[in-house]
Amino acid sequence: MSFYGQRFLRYREDVVYVRPLLNNQKTALIFYLAYAGLLCFISLWSPVKQVVSGRFNPNQIELKKDFKDLSNLEHSFELLWKEALNRQGWDGEHYLLSSESKLEECMLGKGVVKWISASSNISLPNNMTEKDLIELINEWEDINRSLELDSAKIQWGYQKKQLWVKLANGLTLKAPGGAKTIPIHEITLIINSGAALNHKWPGVIPRLPPEIRPPGKVEIPKVVPASKPRVALIIDDVGSVRKAADAMLNVPARLTWSVLPFTPYAQEYIQAAKERGFEVMLHLPMEPLDRSNNPGPGLIKGEWNEEKIIAQLEVNLDQVPGAAGLNNHMGSAGTADERLMDVVFEYVKNKNLYFIDSMTTERSFGETVARRHQLKFNKRDIFIDNLADIDSKKSALRQLIKVTLKKGAAIGIGHVRDGTAEAIVEMLPEFDKAGIEIVPVSELVR
């Protein structure tokens, strides 16, 4: 064979022959090409939502709104929350007491939604101020808006000498048949009572900045001649200690002493108060929200029937002979029980006594039920010694002066605690300078 013939044969051996496609293979190829095109179209068309923006968006975290696995949402919130704490100068890991998270799922429309819900407890530093706390809550609100979360709950309270603030958020999902809100993260902030915050019910309440309203017509109030402003200073827990009570006997003002029943020094100080010209009332133990806090003997319980409640009231009043009225000791659960307050106030009305609501809860039915029974009634304006140092007590008394001048009359409640008597004595010249008269609380009931 010639050289060229051999070369031709080698080329023939290298040729690859392609067989024609069968009909079923053509159909499959067309189907897969169409499916791939559909996937490309969906990926380009599906809207992508930036879940964080501005200063809250360092990493441009993204979340597809129609994606039903929402587990990344809680993680995004947690990252931004840690950044918010760091901006305040607090290391989130250092102050974290406990945390818990769990994967949850639910049916929504025709599909299943999966997400992570979490909770955490954070102990914040004692030196934080009211402004710090408000700024932190505002940061939390900003994060919620950025992630399109609902600020489902802001609650606060005062328990076991600590302020707690509970913040909870959630995500509202819409589907055929209605919307559903799923919980994302609940945060409990805990601050020791030594924090430099304003004390009101139920302990320390952060006051948010006032709402800014558009300018409008301002009505000038009519000038009405007012009588001399008056204030009542109630001293709670009398009968439980000696030293602070002895100091209170030296206060040159008409105080009102509220005496706890069944306490070791009750009778001694009731007699001393009468000799000193102080008004005496019963400090009535009532149930707190936290049942681990024991109000002591003489407790009135909401679960009791009417006969048992009245029997305990009579025994307690026998412990404080000559009591002109009552105020509640603890009682954030008791005063929020309308049936219990009805029974107590009917009895107090029949005895021709008055009742002062210590306002340990904003949910109190005191004012409503007192109006129903036409009972002599009033409520506390300022606690004057929630903080131990004398400067804080004097600051609270100055706040009481402002409230008194604004309202014409006000009620402050202190306790037989070290430094309270001294703070009152040092502040008496300021009450005199403001033209405020200190009177027994019975003169301020209506």
Sequence and secondary structure as in RCSB ss.txt:
>XXXX:A:sequence
MSFYGQRFLRYREDVVYVRPLLNNQKTALIFYLAYAGLLCFISLWSPVKQVVSGRFNPNQIELKKDFKDLSNLEH
SFELLWKEALNRQGWDGEHYLLSSESKLEECMLGKGVVKWISASSNISLPNNMTEKDLIELINEWEDINRSLELD
SAKIQWGYQKKQLWVKLANGLTLKAPGGAKTIPIHEITLIINSGAALNHKWPGVIPRLPPEIRPPGKVEIPKVVP
ASKPRVALIIDDVGSVRKAADAMLNVPARLTWSVLPFTPYAQEYIQAAKERGFEVMLHLPMEPLDRSNNPGPGLI
KGEWNEEKIIAQLEVNLDQVPGAAGLNNHMGSAGTADERLMDVVFEYVKNKNLYFIDSMTTERSFGETVARRHQL
KFNKRDIFIDNLADIDSKKSALRQLIKVTLKKGAAIGIGHVRDGTAEAIVEMLPEFDKAGIEIVPVSELVR
>XXXX:A:secstr
  HHHHHHHHHHHH        HHHHHHHHHHHHHHHHHHHHHHHS EEES  GGG SS  EEETT SB HHHHH
HHHHHHHHHHHHTT  HHHHEEEEEEEEEEEEETTEEEEEEEEEEEEE  TT BHHHHHHHHHHHHHHHHHTT E
EEEEEEEEETTEEEEEEEEEEEEEETTEEEEEEEEEEEEEEETTSB  EETTEE                     
    EEEEEEEEETS SHHHHHHTT  S  EEEE TT TTHHHHHHHHHHHT EEEEEEEE  SSTTS   TT B
 TTS HHHHHHHHHHHHHTSTT  EEEEEE TTTTT HHHHHHHHHHHHHTT EEEE  S TT  HHHHHHHHT 
 EEE  EES SSSSHHHHHHHHHHHHHHHHHHSEEEEEEES TTHHHHHHHHHHHHHHTT EE  GGGG  
